[in-house]
Amino acid sequence: MNETGLYIKMCLAGFGLAQLAENIVADHLQEGRLVEVLTDWQPPPVPVTLLYPHQRFLSPAVRAFAEWMSEVV
């Protein structure tokens, strides 16, 4: 079990709160097993860095991903 799975399991057992991506717990939220709290609060943004070898050939897929990342971040 990964950490996210453990966080969900602990929340379902009533052991506290967890900050999780909504898409990961959507089924639990829809079925009422988990309840969203602090709906007005948003965590600070997490810095994202994309590293790749600058002098090497980049595949079109990697290049497209890097360009997309630079637009959305």
N, C-alpha and C positions, 0 to 999 in steps of 0.2 A: 504494500500500500504506500502510495506517495504521500507527501505532507498534506496536499490538498484533500485527499481522501480522508486522512486522519482528522483534519480540521472539520470537515463535514460530519464525520462520525461523532466527534466530540460535541459539536453543536446539536446534533440530533438527540444526543444523550443528555442534553441540558447542562453542559459544562461551561458555557460562556458564549462569547461573541467571536466572530471571525470576519475578516475583510476578504471577500472572495469575488471573483468575476461573476457577474450576473448570469452569463450563459452557462456556467458550470453548475449553478444551483437552481436554474430555472424550473426544473421539474419539482424540486422540493418546495419552491416558493408557490408555484401554481397549485400544488396539492395541499398547501397549508402546513407542511411539516416544518418549514422554516419561515420566519417572518423577518422582513427587512426592517431594520431600525436605523435611526440617524439618517433619514432620507434627505435632509437638507445639507448634510455634511459631505464634502468630497475630499478625498486624500490629495496631497500635493502630487504633481506630476512626477513620474519616475524618469530620470534621464536615460536615454537610449543611445547607444553607440554602435555603429556598424563598422566592423574592421574587415578589410580585405587587402590582399597584396596589390599595391598600387601599380607596380611595374609589370604585372603579369596580365595575360589575356583574360578577360572576364567573359564568361558565357553570356549569351543574350538574356537568359533567365536571371542570372545574378545581377547584371547591369539594370534590368527592368526593376528588380526588387530594390536595388540601391536607389534608383531614381524615385520609386514610389515612396520609400522610407523618407527621403529628403523632402518630399512634398507634404507628408502627413505629420511629421514630427516637428 
